[in-house]
Amino acid sequence: MTTLSYEASGLNYTDWCKSVMNEYIKDKTLTRTVDRYTRAGRYGKTIVCPECKKVATVYHFSWSALSCQECGAMVEKNQWRLL
């Protein structure tokens, strides 16, 4: 797998990071899900949509369901996977 730096790819840094993470998790089996004890921490937590397997970053877990920004599916909190 060869990844270009974000300057060479023409993407901004945030989009480049998402594309690299999406490429990384393509073949991974994620078993840990979000539960009521999950905390985001100072720099947020990366979660993965169970529908489309795309990543998102959240900075708090004070929600019961979240809409995926990529596929638009409304997913319950305890169905999101942790990266």
C-alpha contacts under 8 A as a table, 3 or more apart, distances in Angstrom:
res1	aa1	res2	aa2	distance
3	T	20	V	7.44
4	L	7	E	7.95
4	L	8	A	6.02
4	L	9	S	5.85
5	S	8	A	5.39
5	S	9	S	6.25
6	Y	9	S	5.06
6	Y	10	G	6.41
6	Y	11	L	5.85
6	Y	12	N	6.59
6	Y	13	Y	6.01
6	Y	16	W	5.72
7	E	10	G	5.73
7	E	11	L	7.00
7	E	12	N	7.71
9	S	16	W	7.78
11	L	15	D	6.08
11	L	16	W	5.71
12	N	15	D	5.61
12	N	16	W	6.15
13	Y	16	W	5.08
13	Y	17	C	6.14
14	T	17	C	5.21
14	T	18	K	6.35
15	D	18	K	5.12
15	D	19	S	6.22
16	W	19	S	5.15
16	W	20	V	6.24
17	C	20	V	5.17
17	C	21	M	6.16
18	K	21	M	5.15
18	K	22	N	5.99
18	K	55	V	6.68
18	K	56	A	7.90
19	S	22	N	5.09
19	S	23	E	6.16
20	V	23	E	5.16
20	V	24	Y	6.20
21	M	24	Y	4.92
21	M	25	I	6.23
21	M	55	V	7.12
22	N	25	I	5.41
22	N	26	K	6.19
22	N	53	K	7.62
22	N	54	K	5.89
22	N	55	V	6.37
23	E	26	K	5.40
24	Y	27	D	7.24
24	Y	28	K	7.64
25	I	28	K	4.96
25	I	29	T	7.94
25	I	53	K	7.94
26	K	53	K	7.53
30	L	81	R	6.44
30	L	82	L	7.09
30	L	83	L	7.01
31	T	81	R	7.03
31	T	82	L	7.92
32	R	81	R	5.87
32	R	82	L	5.71
33	T	78	N	6.21
33	T	79	Q	6.30
33	T	80	W	5.74
33	T	81	R	4.34
33	T	82	L	5.57
34	V	37	Y	7.94
34	V	38	T	5.95
34	V	77	K	6.45
34	V	78	N	5.04
34	V	79	Q	6.87
34	V	80	W	5.85
34	V	81	R	6.14
34	V	82	L	6.42
35	D	38	T	5.53
35	D	77	K	7.45
35	D	78	N	5.55
38	T	61	F	7.55
39	R	45	K	7.87
39	R	60	H	7.02
39	R	61	F	6.90
40	A	43	Y	7.26
40	A	44	G	4.73
40	A	45	K	4.89
40	A	58	V	6.97
40	A	59	Y	5.43
40	A	60	H	5.50
40	A	61	F	7.03
41	G	44	G	5.44
41	G	45	K	7.02
41	G	59	Y	7.24
42	R	59	Y	7.64
43	Y	59	Y	7.02
44	G	57	T	6.30
44	G	58	V	5.41
44	G	59	Y	4.21
44	G	60	H	7.21
45	K	57	T	5.56
45	K	58	V	5.50
45	K	59	Y	6.38
45	K	82	L	7.79
46	T	55	V	6.56
46	T	56	A	5.67
46	T	57	T	4.45
46	T	58	V	6.50
46	T	82	L	6.41
46	T	83	L	5.73
47	I	55	V	5.69
47	I	56	A	5.40
47	I	57	T	6.10
47	I	58	V	7.36
47	I	80	W	6.36
47	I	81	R	5.53
47	I	82	L	4.67
47	I	83	L	5.67
48	V	53	K	5.70
48	V	54	K	5.54
48	V	55	V	4.49
48	V	56	A	6.25
48	V	80	W	5.94
48	V	81	R	5.01
48	V	82	L	6.20
48	V	83	L	6.67
49	C	52	C	5.85
49	C	53	K	4.94
49	C	54	K	5.55
49	C	55	V	6.45
49	C	56	A	7.71
49	C	68	C	6.65
49	C	75	V	7.74
49	C	80	W	5.61
49	C	81	R	6.66
50	P	53	K	5.54
50	P	79	Q	6.79
50	P	80	W	6.02
50	P	81	R	6.77
51	E	71	C	7.76
51	E	73	A	7.33
52	C	70	E	7.66
52	C	71	C	6.46
54	K	70	E	6.99
56	A	68	C	7.94
56	A	69	Q	7.86
58	V	61	F	7.38
63	W	66	L	7.08
63	W	77	K	7.18
64	S	76	E	6.11
64	S	77	K	5.28
65	A	74	M	6.59
65	A	75	V	5.46
65	A	76	E	4.16
65	A	77	K	4.99
66	L	74	M	5.72
66	L	75	V	5.50
66	L	76	E	6.46
66	L	77	K	6.83
67	S	72	G	5.71
67	S	73	A	5.51
67	S	74	M	4.29
67	S	75	V	6.06
68	C	71	C	5.77
68	C	72	G	4.87
68	C	73	A	5.47
68	C	74	M	6.46
68	C	75	V	7.26
69	Q	72	G	5.66
75	V	79	Q	6.63
75	V	80	W	7.15
76	E	79	Q	5.56
76	E	80	W	7.14
77	K	80	W	5.83
